[in-house]
Amino acid sequence: MDPNLKKPNSLFIVSWNSQSVNPKKTELADFMHSNNVDILLLQETYLRPHTAFRIANYITYRDDRVHTNRGGGTAILIKRT
């Protein structure tokens, strides 16, 4: 999506089932910045509470699944204004 095509006063919201987001963090950050994503909804992050996960210029809200050995977890990233 061309960021210049975004209408004024609109939101660009993306939902993505990441199936382990940490190894894809650089690619995800590039996509978010180049496409001017306002809100990102992540599923299957596979993150644990002790794992740091941040993307510049975004506030991250996480719900890590702690009672399983694999899978789960969600996150919402909202662009700072």
C-alpha positions, 0 to 999 in steps of 0.5 A: 500500500502506498502511504501517500494514498492514505486518506486524512483522518483515516486509520490503517489497521493490520491483523497478522497471525505471526506464528512466532513474531520475534524472528520476524521483527525486522521485517515486520517493523519495515512493513509497519513503517513503510506502510504507515500502519496505525494499529497492528493486531498480532496473534500467535506471537509465541512471546513469553513474559521475560521476552522483550519486544518493542518496535520504535514509535509504537506502544505495545500491549501484550497478552502472553500465554504463560500456561502452555509450552508452545504457541499462543499470545496476542499483542496490539501495537499502536503508533505514537502520535 
